[in-house]
Amino acid sequence: MRGRDRRLPPSVHYPVTAGRKRKPSAIPKQCHDRVKRQRLVVKEETVTLIANGADELPTSNRFSSIQCSQRQEKKRKKLKRRQKSATTEAHRRWVFSTRDLSGYKDKVVVVSYNILGVENASNHPDLYSKVPTKLLDWNRRRKLINKEINQYNPSILCFQEVDRFNDLNNLLKKGGFKGVYKARTGEAYDGCAMFWKDDLFTLLHQENIEFQNFGLRHNVAQLCVLKMNRNQSNSDVDTKASQIPPTRSLIVGNIHVLFNPNRGDIKLGQMRLFLEKAHKLSQEWGCIPVVLAGDLNSMPQSALYQFLASSELDVQLHDRRKISGQVEHQSQHRAYRYQNEDASRSRPLVHRWSNEELRLATGSDGVTHLQHCLKLRSAYYGIPGCCRTRDNYGEPLATSYHSKFMGTVDYIWHSEELVPVRVLETLPVDILRKTGGLPSEKWGSDHLALVCELAFADDGSSS
């Protein structure tokens, strides 16, 4: 029986006559008294349960826990819907140069990708609190990464946070890639890896930088000289000397700069040394073009960014702890910082640097001014994008996203002998937020790959 039906005392009987309904026979007075007493007891017990504070607590707790679990379930379902929506909308598109570069023949597609080291993911669970454990699994992530980069038809791959090189190498060699690896020094497990299409390039020279040899921590960098192979597509070119396409070679650099936001001296020192080595190699191999890629752990328009873009930096005008712009990004709203950035730069501030800090940053005692000889341009800055994916200066709004950070720290820079043909836009910030954090169902790292196609500026076919 359900609802309002109530069972009567067993001593009460209702005679039943087939064929028609009859009213129950009269209930003896003593039965009435017994029913009243039972009802009274039930009523008293009910009142006692409500009035007793000791009995009230577990009832309240059970109700609260049910409400709490329901709210949590609703949140989980809402996050799942958002993540599903983000996966559906998470499409990246190519944006092309406003120049007509269709006639350029010698082009290379460069990818820079911090793929999230396996050890780093497991050692920092607080960064991935909203990411399901299965999405952090390396076996799953490496397949996603491989599938993703194959869609870009890349020529050169620069990876950071690599601690499973053999796994990557086995996957990529099936696609015709060859690669080299440089592990970090010290106790860290990750390093940098560079791959290139074997049918497109020949490795002429390779060298690594171990920054600890210069007192600049345990980070590392790679530099490779790659020569483009002449393939069948050039066989129909006139064989006269004046018509033979020039031999194309380029320097490709790959770096993962120190994370620590407070050690601007170390960051500048690593970047200074990286640029010096790249320029020296370029000169030794006939002033060939340079492409530099990596996770610089520095924000757009920071002092370190300006050093790359303008080729010089007066170190004493900047606070060592703000060289990379990470601290300001964490503590201030982006729009506020941009509005006040120029005003703060105009002030003649002098920040105290110790002699040791200056030596690490500039490489020499008593030197406060940094310079490098490469004329570099950011590939993404060189091709305009939309406001949903770019900041006020043309750089991506976000190349990395986890529980503690959303912003841009990854870049591809090139010397003026190269021109950007197209770049792959990053994801809009609103779509990124829907994922709840990277990695996700679609993306295998907490960073987004940067992808650009570059052409040689002196390509004769463009005339």
N, C-alpha and C positions, 0 to 999 in steps of 0.2 A: 504493500500500500504506500502511496506517496502523498504529498501535499498536506492537507489539513486533517486527513483521516486519523482517528485516535483509537487505539485498542482499549476496550473496556475491561474491568476486572473479570477474572476467570469465573467468578461465582455468579455472574449475571448471564442468563440464557434467554435467547429470543426464539420462540417457537415459529417454525416456518410452515406455511400451508401452500401446497402447490396450486397454481392457477390464479391466485390473487394475493395482493399484499395485505398484510394485517399489521396493526399497531402492536408494538411489543406489550407484553403483559405488564401489569403494575410491578414496580420494583419494591420489595419489602423495605420498610423504614430502616431496618438494621443495615441493609445493603447501602441505602443512601448515606447513612452515617459513615460507613466504611469508605465509600468513594470520596466523601468530603474530607475524611482524615487523610487519605492518600493524596488528594489534590493539595491539601494544606501542606503536607510534607514536601511535595514537589516544589510548591511555591516558596517555602522556607529555604529549601536547598538552593534554589535559584538565587534568591536574595543573598544568601550567605556567600555564594561564589562571586557575586558582583562586589560585595562589600569587603571581602577579604583581600587585602593588598598583596599578600604572599601569593595568592592564586592569580592575581591580576597580571603579574609581570610576565610569566611565560606566555599567556595568551597574547599580550601586547607584543612580545618579542617575535612570536610566530607570525603575527600579522605584519610586523615591520620587515621581517626577512623575506616574506612573500612579496611585499611591495618592492623591496630593494632588488630582489632577483628579477622581478618584472621590469623594473626600470633598466637594469643592466642588460636584460635581453632586448629591450627596445633599442637601447644604445647600440648594442651589437648589430641588430638588424639594420638600424639606420646607417651605421658605418659600412656595413656590407653593401647596402644599396648605393651609397656614395662611391665606394670603391669600384663596384660594378659599373656605375655610370662613368667614373673616371677612366676605367679600362676601355669602355666603348668610345669615349671622346679623345683618348690619348693617341692622337695621330700627329706626327711631325711632318712638316712640309718643307720642301726646298724653296729657297728664296734666291732669285738670280740677280746678278749685277745689272745695273741700268745701262752699262756699256754692251755693245754687240761684240761678244767674244766667241761667237759660233765658229769663226774661221781658225781659231787657235787649235793646233793639232796636239801639241805636247801638254797633256794635263795629268795631274795626279790628285787622287782623292785621299785626304789625310784624316785619320780619326784619332782623337785623344780621348781616353776613357779611363777613369779611375773605377776599377771593377769591384772594389770592396774586398779586401783581403779576408780570407776565411777566419784567420786568427783574430783580426780586428773586429769582425762581426760577433764572434763568440765572447770576446773580452769586454765588449761595451754594450751589454743588453739594454741599458738605459736609453740608448739612441734609437732603439727599434721596439719600443714598448707597444706600439700600435700595429706592428707588423707580425702577422701569424708566423709561428716558428717554421712552418713548411716552406715559406717564401724565402727564408734565409739559408735553406739547404743548398750546399755548393753544387751538388750534382744537378739540381734543378736550375740553379742560376747560370752555370756555365753553358748549358744548352740554350737558355734564353739569350745570353750574350752572343753566342755563336750565331744563332738564328738572326738576331738583330743586325749584327755587323755585316752579315752576308747580304742583307737587303740594301746596304749602302754601296755595294760593289767597290770596296776600298782598295787603294794601292798600297798604303802604308798605315800601320796601326801602332799607336803609342799607348801602352797600358801602364797604369800605376797601381800600387797595392797588389802586386802579384806575388802570391805565396804558393801557387800550384802551377808552376810554369809547365811542367810535363803534361799536365792535363790539357792546358791551352794549346801547347805545341802539337799534341796528338790530334786535337780537333781541327786546328787551323791548317796543318800540313795536308789534310785531305782536300782543302780548298786551294792548294797551291802556294801556301805561304811558307816562308822560312823566317826564323826568328833568333834573337839573341836576348840574353837575360843578365841582369846585374842585381844581385841581392844586396840589401842594406847590410852595413856592418853593425857590430854590437849584438844585442839580444833580440832585436826585431826580426820577424820572419819574412816580411814582404820586401819587394823591390820593384824595379822597372823592367819592362819587356818591350822590345820593338820587333815588329814583323813586317815583311814586305812580300809582294807577289813575286815569286821566283821568275816568272816569265817576263816580268816588266822591268826588274832591276837586278843589278849585280852589286854585291857588297864589295867596295874597294878598300874600305878602312873602317875600323871600329876602335873606339876608346871609351873608357869609363872614368867617372870622377867619384872618388871616395872623399867626401867632404871632411871626414874626420882627420885626414892627413893635413888639413889646413886649420884644424881646431874648430871646425864648423859642424859639429855633431855627426850623426851616423847616416844621414841621408845620402843618396847617390843620384847620379845622372848618367845618361848615355848619349853618345854622339856617334853617328854613322855617316859615312860618305857612300851614297848610292848613285850608281850610274844607270841611266835608262837604257834598256836594250832596244835595238832597232828590230821591229817585228815585220811580219809579212805585209802590213798595211803600207809600209814605205817602199816596197819593192818596185812600185810603178813610178817612183820619182825619177826624174831625169838624172843620169849618172854624172853629168858635168859637175865639176868641183864647186862651181858657184851655186848649184842647185841642191847639193847634198845637205840634208839637215844637219845642224851642228850637234855634236855629242852633248847630251844633257846629263849633268850631274848636280847633285845638291847635298847639302848638309842637313841631316835631320837630328834634332835634339829632343830628348825626353827627360823630364825631371819631376820629382815630387819634393816640393820645398817643405821645410820644417813647419809643423802646425803651430807650435807655441806662440800665441799672439803677442806676448810680452818681449819676445826676443827678436825685435826688428833688426838688431845688429847681425844676428846669425842669418836671418832671411836675406838681407841685403848682401851679405858676404857670399852666400850660396849662389844667388842670382848673378852677382858680379863675376864670380869665377866661371860660371856656366857661359855667360856672354863672352868672356875673354877667350875661352877655349873654342867656342863656336866660330868666332871671328878669325882666330889664328888658323883653324882648319880651312876655313873658306879661302884665306889668302894662300895657304900652302897648295891648295888644289885648283888655283887659277881664278880666285875671286868668284866662286860659285855661289848660287843662292842658298839661303838658310831658312829652314822651317823649325820653329821651337814650339814644343807642345808640352802640356802637363798640368798638374794640380799645383798651383802656386800658393795656395792657402793665403790668398790676398784678394781684397775686394776691388772692383772697378773704381778708378779714380783715386785709389790709395797712393801713398808716396811710392811704393814699390811699382805700382802700375805706371805712374808718371815717369819713373826712372826708365822703364822699358820703352815707353812711347816717345819721350823727349830726348833720350840718350844721356841725360844728366840729372843730378840731384845734389842739392846742398843739404847734407845730412843734418847739420846743426839746426836747421829750421824745423825739424820734425822731432816729435817725442818718440823715443825708441819703442815704446809700447803701442804706438799708433801707426807704425810703418805700414802694416798690412790692412788697416781699416777694419779688422775683425772686431775689435773692442767697441768701436762706434756702432757697428752694425748690430751688435748684440744689445746695446743699451739705448739706442736712439731710433726713432722712426726714420725710415729712408728719406721720405720727402723733407723732413725737418733738416736732416743732415745735408742734403743736397742744396737746400736753400741757403744754408749758412756756411757752406764749404768755402766758397770763394772769399767771403769776408774773413774767415779765420786764417786763410792763407796769406792775406794781405798784411796781417799784423807782423811786425818785425820781432818775432819771438825767437829766443835762443834757448835751446834745451841742453841741459848738461849731459854730456856723454863722457864716460871714463876713457882714458887712453886705450885701454884694452878693447872696449866696445868699438871705438873708432877704427882700431887696427883690424878687428874682425870684419867690420862693414866695408872698409875701403881697401884693405890689404896692405896699408902702409902706416907707419907712425906719423902723427901730426897732420895727416891729410883729412880734410872734411868735405871735399867735393868729389862726387862720383861721376864717372863718364864711361860710356862704352861706344864702340865704333860702328856698330850695326845700326842701320836705319830700318827700324821695325815698324810694322803695322799689324794691328789686330784684324784677323780675317773677318770676324763678325762685325766689327766696327766699320769695315770697308763696304759692307752690303746692308743697306737699310732694312729694318724689319718693322713689325707692328708693335703697338704700345702694349699689347697683351703679353708679349714675350721679351721686349727690350726695355732697358732703362732710358733715362733722359740722354744718355751719351751714346747709345747704340749697342751696348753690350747686353748679353742675356740677363734677364731678371734673376734667374735661378738655374744653376747647373748641379746643385746638390740639395737634398731635402731629407732630413730625419727629425727625430723628436726635439733636438736641440738647435737646429739650424736650417734656414732656408736662404740661399743666396748663391752668388757666383764666385767660384774660386778656380775654375778651369778655363784654359785659353789655348788658342793656336795663334802664334805670331809668325810673320813671314817678312823677309827682307824685300826691298823695293824692286828686286829683279823678278818678283812673282806678283801676279794679280789674282784676286779672288774672283772666281767665276760664279760660284753659288755656295750657300751655306745651308745647313739643315737647322731649321728653327727649333728651339727648345720648347718645352710644354708651357702653356700659360699657367700662371701661378694659381688661379682658381681651380684648374684641373688637377694640378699637383696636390693642392690641399685636400681634395676629395679622396685621394688615395690614402690619407692618414699617415703617409710616410713611405719612403722607398727603402728596400726593393718592394715591388708590387707583383700583381699577377702577370703583368706584361714586361716590366723592366727588371733586369737582374742585378742592379746595383743601387746604392744610395746616391750615385751620381748619374747624370745624363751624359751620353757620349756627345762630344763636339765633332762635327763633320764639315769639312769644307773641300771644295775642288779648286785647285790652284793651277794657273797657266803661266808659262814663261813669258815675261813682258816683251821680249825681243823676238817673239815668234814671227818669222818672216811671212807666214801665210796670212797674217792679219792685215798686211799692207794692201 
